[in-house]
Amino acid sequence: MTDSDATFTAAIIATLLVLLAAAVVTDLKSHRIPNILLAPALSLALLLHTMHGGPGGLMMAVGGLALGLAMLMPLYLVGGIGAGDVKLLGVVGSFLGPWGAVVAGMGTMMIGGIFGIVVIAWRHIRLVPAIHAAQMPSPSAGESHISADLTLLKPQEPVTTIAYAPAIAAGTVTALWYIDFLPERLLG
C-alpha cells in the first residue's frame, strides 16, 4: 500500500467513524438522523474518492451510494425504518464503494434484526407485570376481571421506534473488518 493509499484509507475510516458516532448519538436522542450531518459527509466522500481515483473513484462512490440506498429502501417503504437510516447507509456506501455498501448493508440488516428481537423481547418483559396487574380480580363479583385502567399497558414509546443507527454503525464496522478495509498498517 502506498503512502497515498494509506492516507486515503485513513481519511475514509476516520470520517466514517466520526459520522457513525454522531449519527448514533443523534438517533438515540431524537430518533432522527439529520441531513445537516449526512450532506457534508456525502460531499466529503465524493470529494475524497474523486481526488484519489479521478472519475473512476467518483463512480465508485456513486455506485456505493446507490447500493447503500437500495439496501434499506424496502424497509423504509414498509415503514420499518426512517428515511435518515436509508440515507445514512447510502452515505456509508459512498465511502466504502459498491462492495462495501453491500457488505455493510447485509451486516446492518443482520445486526438490526438481532437488535429488533432484543427490543421486542425487552418491551414484552416490561409489559408482562403490567398485564398481570391489569388482570387482578375486582372486589365485586359482577365486574370484569380486567381492570378498567389499561393505561399500564401502553408502552412508553411506539413499538416501531427503534434507533437503527447503532445497527448501521455495527454493520459498517463489521464490513470494515470483513472486507479487510482496515489494513494492518493503520491498526498499528
N, C-alpha and C positions, 0 to 999 in steps of 0.2 A: 504494500500500500504506500503510495507516495505521500509526501507531506501535504500536498493539496487535497488529496482524498481524505486524509486523516482530519484535516481542518474542516472540510465539508461535512464529514460524518459527525464530528464533534458539534458543529453548529446545528445540524439537524436534530441530534439527540437532545442537546441542551434546550433548544427551543421547544421541542416536542414535550419534554418533561415539565417545563415551566407551564406550557399551555394546559397540559393534562392536570397538573396540580391546581391551577386556577379554576379550571372547569369543574373539577371535583368539589372544591370549596364552594363555588357559587351554586352548583347544582344541589349540594346538600343543604345549603342555607335557604335557597329560594325556589328550588325545583325548576330552575331556568339556566340556560347557558347563553349568555347574551352575544349578539352579533358584534358588539364592540370588542369582544375578546377574540372571536373567530375570524373576522375580516382581516385584521392586521396579521394574524398568524398565517392565513391563506396567502396573503400578499407576500409575506416573507418566504414561505415555502416555494412559491412560484419564482420569486427572485433568486433564491439560492440555487434552485435546480437549473434555472436559465444561465446564471453566472458560471456554474460548474460544468454543465453539459450542453450549453447552447440550445438550439431549437429542439434537439432530441431530449434534453433534460426537461425542458418546458413541457413537451408532450408526455413525458413520463409522469410528471407531477399532475397534469390534467387528467391523464388516464387513471392515476391513483385516486384523484378527487371523484371522478365519475363512478369508479367501482366502490369507493367508500360510501358514497351517497346511495348507490343502488343496493348495497348490502342491507341497510336498515330501512329503506323506503317501505317495504311491505309491512313491517311492524308499525311504522308511523301511520300508514293508510288504514290499518285496522284499529288504531287508537291505542296501541300498546306502549308507545314511547312518544316523546315530543320532537318537534322539528329541530330543536337545538341539538338533540342527541344525534340525529341524522347528519346535521351539518358538522358536528364535531368529528364523527368518523370520516366524513368527506375530507376535512382538513387533515386529519391523521393520514389518510390515503395520499394526499398531496405531498406530504413529507416522505412517505415510505414508498411511493410508486405503486403500480398495479398489484404486483405480487404481495407486497407488504400490506396493502389495503385488504386483500382477500384474507390473508392470514390473521390480521388484526380483527377483521370482521367476524371470522369464524371463532376466534378466541373470545371476542366480546359476546357473541351470542351464547357460547357455552357457559362462560362465567356469568353472564346476565341471567341465564336460565337458573343457574345454581342460586344466585342472589335472590331471584324471584321466589323460588321454592322456600328459601330460608325466611324471607319476609312474610310470605303467606303463612308458613308454619308458626312464626313468632306471633303474628296477629291472631291466629287461631288459638294459640295457647293463652294469649292475653284475654281473649273473649270467652273462653270456657268458664272461668269463675263468674263472669257477668251473666252468662246464660243460666248457670245453676242458681245464682242469686235471684234471677227473674222468675224462676220456676218454683220458688218456695210456695208451699200451700198457704192459702189465705186463711184468716181466722174463721170466717163463716163458711159453712158447708155449701151454701148455694152459689158461691162466687167461683170464678175460674181459678184454676191452679197457676195461671201465669199472671205475674204482676202487671199492673197497668203501666208501670214505669219502665218502659222499654228503652229509655234513653241510655241505659247502661250498655245496650247492645250496639250503639253507634260507635264505630271506630273513630279514633282521633283525627284521622285523615282518610281520604278516599283510598280504596284498595288499589286503584290504578296508579297512585302516586308513589313511584319508586324512582329515586335518583339513579339514573342509568350511567352517568359519567364515571362513577367508580368502576363499573363493568368495562366501559370503553378503555379506561386507563389500564386496568389489569389485562385486558385483551391486547392492548398495544404493547405493554411491557413484555407480555408473553411472546408476541410477534417479534419484537426486537431480539429476544433470546433465540427464538425458533429459526428465524431467517439469518441468524448469525450477523445481525447488523451491528452488534457491539463487538468490534474487533478486540483481541487481547491487548493490543497496544493502548486502547482507550481505557480499558478496565484496570490497567496498572500492572 
